[in-house]
C-alpha cells in the first residue's frame, strides 16, 4: 500500500507489519490523524479528539515493538470509540444538550477491554441524541454526513463510527446496536459491522438485561471486525447476562463450498429498493460462484414485526428517555421526543404482545436455520435517507411507496427481536447515488463463526478499500 494510502491499512495487516518492524504505530497514527483532519470538516463524525495523547501512546507502542517486548492484541492501533460509551473523566452527554456538562463516572466494559488490549483512542464518534435514530444529527454536534455522498446519512446510531471508518479516519471502531445501530451504518457507510448474540459481549446495567441491546465491533474488513470482536467478547464479573465460555473467532476462513444458505429478499413484508435488490442478487452470485447453495425461503413475517419492535423499544428505551423528556423537552431533538412520547403510550400488554410476536417469528426462522447454515437478506431496504432527515416530519419512499419513516427503510430490527442470532453486515455494492448498500448474514443462535465465514466469502470476491477506486472520493 502506498504511503499516501496508509490511513486505509487494515488492522490485521498493520499488526503484522508492526511485529516485523516494517511499520511503526507512530507512522500509522500520524497518517490516520492527518486524514481525520482533512475529512472532518466535510463529514463531522467526531465528538471529541485526542490527537496529542494518541501520538504519545503510539510512541510507547512503537518502543515495545522496537524492543521485541510482549505486545497486546490491539497494540498501537488507532481506535475510534462511539460517544455513547462512557469513559471515566470524559464528557458523557449522550449527544444531548440536556447532559452537555455530564462527566463519565466509569469506563464501559468493552472500551476498557479495548484499552487493556492496547488500542489507542484518537477520537470519539458522533451519535444521534440518546442513540435513538437511524441517522446521525444533533443540536449538540450538528449533522454527520456520509463520505460516499455527503447529501446522505452514514446511518445511525453508530453513524459517526461508520463515516469515520469509510473515510479512513480510524482503523477500527466500536458500535452498539439496539434496533440496528451497528448494521444500519455499516450498510450506509460501506463497512463491516457485527451484532453479536445477546450476552456475548458485556454491557453495563440496566441495558445488559435488555436482550435487544448489543455492543460490538465495526471495521473495514471481516478479519478486522473479528479481531476487535475477540477483544470485546467474553463473560464479565459484573454482567450476569454474559455467556460462558469466551468465543474466539478465527481471522481466516475456509471456503463456503457446500454450505446451504437461505435467502429472503424482503423478510416477507418489506418494500426493498431496486438497487438494493440488484446488489443483493450480485452478492448471492458471489456466494454461488464460491460453491454455496443459496435458496429463497418464505419467512412468513408481516408488519407485526415492526409493531413488536416499536412496542418493545418504546416500552423500555422510550420510558428511559421519557424521564429526561419531562424535564428537558425544550432542548431535545424531535426524534428523541417522539421516542419518549411513544414510551408514555405503551403499557405492559403491548410489551407482552411484542414477546408473543417474537415467539411466532422464531417459529418460522428456527426451522429454517435447522435446514440452512444461515439466512441472508439486505441490511437496509434503502441505501440511506438524507443526512438531515427528520423521521417525525419527513416521509420516506421506496420504489414510489411511502414507508414508516422511523424503521420502515431498514431491515435490521427483526434480528434484535431474534437477539440470540449473530448478525454480520458486509458491503454489497452502491446505488445510483453512490451510497453503499449492505448484505445481512444471520446465523443460528450463538453460531458466530458461520456468519464471519460467509461474510469473508462475499468480501473475498470483491474486496473494498484495497485500492483508491474502491474508496470515497472525499
MIRONU-655996 format. One record per residue (C-alpha): x, y, z; residue in one letter. Coordinates in steps of 0.05 Angstrom, whole numbers, padded with zeros to 5 digits, always signed. Example, Ala and Ser with C-alpha at 12.3 -4.5 7.8 and 13.67 -1.06 7.14 Angstrom:
# residues 2
+00246-00090+00156A;+00273-00021+00143S;
***
This chain:
# residues 474
+00000+00000+00000X;+00027+00069-00019X;+00048+00114+00038X;-00006+00164+00017X;-00058+00108+00028X;-00032+00087+00097X;-00094+00111+00133X;-00134+00056+00097X;-00088+00000+00121X;-00127-00055+00158X;-00115-00073+00230X;-00092-00145+00218X;-00042-00122+00165X;-00016-00065+00208X;-00004-00111+00268X;+00036-00158+00224X;+00079-00101+00198X;+00088-00074+00269X;+00115-00141+00292X;+00161-00146+00231X;+00185-00074+00246X;+00166-00053+00176X;+00115-00002+00201X;+00113+00040+00265X;+00049+00054+00304X;+00070+00127+00302X;+00071+00126+00225X;+00001+00096+00223X;-00027+00142+00276X;+00002+00204+00241X;-00029+00181+00175X;-00097+00169+00207X;-00097+00235+00244X;-00076+00273+00181X;-00133+00240+00144X;-00182+00256+00200X;-00163+00329+00200X;-00174+00331+00125X;-00243+00298+00123X;-00275+00321+00189X;-00298+00389+00162X;-00336+00351+00108X;-00366+00293+00148X;-00367+00317+00220X;-00361+00248+00251X;-00322+00264+00315X;-00350+00290+00380X;-00280+00294+00412X;-00209+00284+00390X;-00146+00264+00429X;-00091+00272+00377X;-00034+00292+00423X;-00050+00237+00473X;-00056+00186+00417X;+00012+00204+00388X;+00043+00197+00457X;+00013+00128+00465X;+00034+00109+00395X;+00106+00125+00413X;+00102+00079+00473X;+00074+00024+00429X;+00130+00037+00378X;+00182+00027+00433X;+00151-00040+00453X;+00154-00067+00382X;+00225-00040+00373X;+00248-00077+00436X;+00212-00140+00418X;+00171-00135+00482X;+00107-00173+00491X;+00051-00136+00456X;-00024-00140+00463X;-00080-00157+00414X;-00092-00085+00391X;-00024-00055+00409X;-00015+00012+00373X;-00078+00012+00331X;-00118+00077+00321X;-00185+00064+00354X;-00248+00107+00350X;-00299+00100+00407X;-00373+00112+00397X;-00392+00171+00442X;-00448+00131+00474X;-00396+00090+00511X;-00378+00126+00575X;-00305+00137+00594X;-00286+00157+00664X;-00270+00230+00669X;-00293+00249+00599X;-00359+00282+00576X;-00419+00235+00576X;-00472+00276+00542X;-00509+00221+00502X;-00509+00272+00446X;-00559+00315+00485X;-00557+00388+00505X;-00593+00365+00568X;-00530+00328+00590X;-00475+00370+00557X;-00440+00380+00623X;-00443+00308+00647X;-00378+00271+00661X;-00370+00196+00657X;-00361+00161+00724X;-00340+00095+00695X;-00309+00066+00632X;-00355+00015+00598X;-00332-00056+00596X;-00318-00064+00521X;-00279+00002+00520X;-00239-00019+00580X;-00222-00084+00544X;-00201-00047+00481X;-00156-00001+00522X;-00127-00060+00560X;-00112-00094+00493X;-00070-00034+00470X;-00120+00002+00426X;-00106+00077+00423X;-00166+00124+00424X;-00154+00184+00380X;-00228+00204+00374X;-00299+00192+00398X;-00352+00187+00344X;-00419+00222+00338X;-00487+00191+00350X;-00559+00216+00347X;-00586+00240+00413X;-00591+00181+00461X;-00571+00137+00402X;-00644+00131+00383X;-00646+00143+00308X;-00622+00111+00243X;-00588+00176+00222X;-00538+00220+00259X;-00551+00293+00275X;-00560+00330+00340X;-00566+00401+00366X;-00502+00389+00405X;-00457+00364+00348X;-00492+00381+00283X;-00502+00336+00222X;-00456+00277+00208X;-00450+00261+00134X;-00435+00201+00091X;-00365+00205+00058X;-00391+00168-00003X;-00443+00222-00015X;-00447+00278+00036X;-00520+00293+00020X;-00538+00227+00055X;-00532+00199+00125X;-00478+00148+00143X;-00534+00115+00184X;-00544+00112+00259X;-00538+00107+00314X;-00465+00088+00304X;-00464+00136+00245X;-00401+00173+00266X;-00365+00106+00270X;-00389+00085+00201X;-00369+00151+00169X;-00302+00152+00204X;-00282+00082+00181X;-00306+00093+00110X;-00266+00158+00105X;-00202+00124+00131X;-00202+00166+00195X;-00195+00105+00242X;-00170+00034+00235X;-00222+00000+00280X;-00280+00027+00320X;-00336+00010+00368X;-00411+00009+00357X;-00474-00011+00393X;-00540-00039+00367X;-00610-00037+00398X;-00650-00036+00333X;-00596-00039+00280X;-00548+00015+00304X;-00486-00023+00283X;-00513-00054+00219X;-00551+00007+00192X;-00488+00050+00189X;-00446-00009+00166X;-00492-00015+00106X;-00499+00060+00093X;-00425+00072+00100X;-00398+00011+00064X;-00362-00021+00123X;-00368-00085+00164X;-00409-00088+00228X;-00425-00145+00276X;-00484-00150+00323X;-00462-00205+00370X;-00514-00252+00400X;-00543-00229+00466X;-00494-00240+00523X;-00432-00250+00480X;-00404-00180+00497X;-00413-00148+00565X;-00457-00088+00578X;-00467-00043+00638X;-00533-00044+00675X;-00590-00034+00662X;-00584-00048+00588X;-00546-00113+00599X;-00614-00142+00616X;-00646-00114+00553X;-00639-00171+00503X;-00646-00123+00443X;-00582-00087+00465X;-00512-00106+00440X;-00445-00072+00436X;-00399-00095+00381X;-00343-00082+00331X;-00341-00043+00265X;-00284-00043+00215X;-00269-00042+00141X;-00258-00117+00134X;-00286-00181+00162X;-00218-00201+00192X;-00210-00134+00227X;-00281-00139+00254X;-00265-00209+00281X;-00200-00183+00313X;-00238-00129+00351X;-00295-00176+00370X;-00245-00224+00401X;-00222-00168+00447X;-00293-00147+00467X;-00323-00217+00477X;-00327-00259+00540X;-00361-00263+00607X;-00353-00205+00655X;-00359-00210+00731X;-00407-00150+00734X;-00453-00173+00678X;-00498-00231+00696X;-00523-00237+00624X;-00455-00252+00593X;-00447-00323+00568X;-00390-00373+00580X;-00342-00393+00554X;-00310-00336+00515X;-00313-00349+00440X;-00252-00333+00398X;-00263-00323+00324X;-00211-00343+00271X;-00185-00287+00227X;-00184-00331+00165X;-00240-00376+00140X;-00246-00436+00094X;-00289-00437+00032X;-00365-00435+00035X;-00368-00491-00016X;-00424-00538+00000X;-00457-00492+00052X;-00532-00484+00047X;-00555-00411+00055X;-00627-00386+00057X;-00645-00321+00022X;-00702-00273+00037X;-00703-00210-00004X;-00758-00176+00036X;-00767-00216+00101X;-00838-00227+00077X;-00863-00155+00083X;-00811-00101+00068X;-00811-00056+00008X;-00740-00061-00019X;-00707-00011-00065X;-00690-00038-00134X;-00616-00020-00128X;-00613-00056-00061X;-00645-00117-00093X;-00596-00115-00151X;-00536-00112-00104X;-00564-00167-00060X;-00570-00212-00122X;-00498-00196-00140X;-00476-00217-00071X;-00516-00282-00078X;-00480-00296-00144X;-00413-00288-00109X;-00433-00340-00057X;-00458-00387-00111X;-00394-00378-00151X;-00356-00396-00088X;-00395-00462-00084X;-00451-00446-00035X;-00522-00468-00046X;-00569-00409-00039X;-00644-00419-00039X;-00701-00370-00028X;-00746-00382+00032X;-00811-00353+00058X;-00806-00328+00129X;-00879-00310+00132X;-00865-00248+00173X;-00911-00188+00169X;-00912-00115+00191X;-00929-00141+00260X;-00853-00149+00265X;-00846-00073+00265X;-00903-00068+00315X;-00866-00115+00362X;-00800-00077+00356X;-00833-00009+00365X;-00873-00032+00426X;-00813-00064+00459X;-00765-00006+00445X;-00817+00045+00466X;-00836+00009+00530X;-00764+00003+00554X;-00719+00051+00517X;-00774+00102+00507X;-00790+00105+00581X;-00717+00115+00598X;-00715+00175+00551X;-00782+00197+00577X;-00753+00214+00645X;-00707+00264+00611X;-00761+00289+00564X;-00806+00310+00621X;-00752+00358+00646X;-00713+00378+00583X;-00762+00370+00525X;-00748+00441+00500X;-00674+00425+00483X;-00684+00355+00456X;-00685+00333+00383X;-00755+00318+00355X;-00738+00244+00343X;-00717+00236+00415X;-00780+00270+00440X;-00821+00223+00395X;-00789+00161+00426X;-00803+00188+00495X;-00875+00202+00477X;-00883+00131+00449X;-00857+00104+00515X;-00912+00142+00552X;-00964+00109+00508X;-00942+00037+00517X;-00965-00010+00572X;-00949-00079+00596X;-00999-00110+00548X;-00961-00081+00488X;-00896-00106+00517X;-00923-00176+00527X;-00950-00174+00455X;-00880-00158+00430X;-00854-00222+00464X;-00911-00263+00434X;-00895-00238+00364X;-00821-00254+00376X;-00840-00326+00391X;-00883-00331+00328X;-00826-00303+00286X;-00778-00355+00312X;-00829-00409+00297X;-00810-00399+00224X;-00738-00375+00229X;-00716-00431+00276X;-00735-00489+00230X;-00704-00452+00170X;-00639-00446+00208X;-00641-00521+00223X;-00644-00535+00148X;-00595-00480+00127X;-00528-00456+00154X;-00550-00384+00155X;-00601-00334+00127X;-00581-00275+00083X;-00622-00212+00067X;-00609-00139+00054X;-00586-00099+00114X;-00627-00037+00096X;-00685-00033+00047X;-00658+00034+00022X;-00586+00056+00016X;-00596+00116+00062X;-00640+00175+00078X;-00616+00248+00073X;-00564+00269+00124X;-00611+00317+00159X;-00673+00273+00155X;-00726+00282+00209X;-00769+00219+00217X;-00821+00258+00256X;-00840+00304+00198X;-00810+00277+00133X;-00837+00216+00095X;-00793+00162+00066X;-00809+00130-00001X;-00782+00065-00031X;-00800+00049-00103X;-00851+00105-00100X;-00886+00076-00039X;-00887+00111+00028X;-00859+00070+00086X;-00853+00081+00161X;-00803+00138+00168X;-00774+00111+00233X;-00755+00039+00217X;-00790+00025+00151X;-00727+00036+00109X;-00683-00013+00149X;-00686-00089+00157X;-00644-00096+00220X;-00693-00094+00279X;-00723-00164+00267X;-00655-00192+00289X;-00655-00152+00353X;-00720-00188+00366X;-00683-00252+00347X;-00627-00228+00393X;-00591-00294+00404X;-00575-00298+00330X;-00507-00267+00310X;-00513-00220+00251X;-00458-00192+00206X;-00468-00136+00155X;-00419-00132+00096X;-00420-00085+00036X;-00459-00110-00024X;-00450-00052-00073X;-00471+00020-00084X;-00534+00051-00112X;-00543+00103-00167X;-00528+00158-00117X;-00462+00126-00099X;-00485+00107-00030X;-00467+00037-00005X;-00515-00020+00009X;-00506-00080+00054X;-00518-00154+00059X;-00541-00181+00126X;-00518-00251+00147X;-00559-00282+00203X;-00532-00344+00238X;-00561-00398+00282X;-00563-00379+00356X;-00493-00366+00382X;-00460-00392+00317X;-00416-00331+00306X;-00362-00364+00263X;-00410-00383+00207X;-00433-00311+00194X;-00360-00289+00191X;-00344-00347+00144X;-00399-00326+00096X;-00381-00252+00102X;-00309-00268+00086X;-00331-00304+00022X;-00371-00244-00001X;-00313-00198+00015X;-00261-00241-00019X;-00300-00239-00085X;-00299-00163-00087X;-00257-00130-00032X;-00268-00057-00016X;-00216-00004+00004X;-00157-00043-00024X;-00147+00009-00079X;-00166+00082-00089X;-00223+00066-00137X;-00259+00028-00081X;-00258+00086-00031X;-00298+00150-00022X;-00274+00208-00064X;-00273+00256-00006X;
***
